[in-house]
Amino acid sequence: MSESASVARRKQSTRRGPLGGIVLFFRQVIDELRKVVWPTSNELWTYFLVVVVFIAAIMAFTGVLDFAFDRLVMWAFSRPGGGVQPTLTPTP
């Protein structure tokens, strides 16, 4: 029988107060953390670099789309005469 099953069986057979429930929770958390397969240092650096490269690629893609849509909108809404003509008013 696994440790988790024995902990669950003990929990069903006895009632605990609020402090006992908190202690049980932390025991179960520790039991689950012992089951985790932690990455090696080499794997961790590989995962880190993959994430950084992926984020940089997404940023570049988004930047290119932003630039293209900006040019498209500026072209669509610009005046046919070549842009905005400032009006100069003489100052008294």
Secondary structure as UniProt FT lines:
FT   HELIX           3..13
FT   HELIX           18..35
FT   HELIX           41..77
FT   TURN            80..82
//
